[in-house]
Amino acid sequence: MSTVDELVGEWLTLPDAAELLDVETSRVRRLIDEHKLLAVRRGDPVVRSVPAAMILDGEVVPHLPGTITVLRDAGFADEEMLTWLFTADDTLPGRPIDQLRAGQRGEVRRRAQAMAF
């Protein structure tokens, strides 16, 4: 099991994510292609999977797409973004993904932007 697997915990296949978002699987693929969601290939058999924590109340977590953009602009690969989002940070407190789920975008974005420099 990879570090990302351990950090994320609960994963969704693309069809499962589509069901939670009440959209077609093709729309989930488009959200990934548009960098509004992150997915990695994992499991056996290997399939693209989305962290369950990236979906909240039938929607993509608010402010997640913008945070993904900031991290991507900083040169992070998808697995690196997932590691950062799902690693606890005592100064936040908690994990950046949990802060985003709670609507606390400001400090998460500031930290993401600071890593770009």
Secondary structure, DSSP 4 states (H G I P E B T S, - for coil): --HHHHHH--EEEHHHHHHHHTS-HHHHHHHHHTTSS--EEETTTTEEEEEGGGEETTEEPTTHHHHHHHHHHTT--HHHHHHHHTS-BTTTTB-HHHHHHTT--HHHHHHHHHHT-
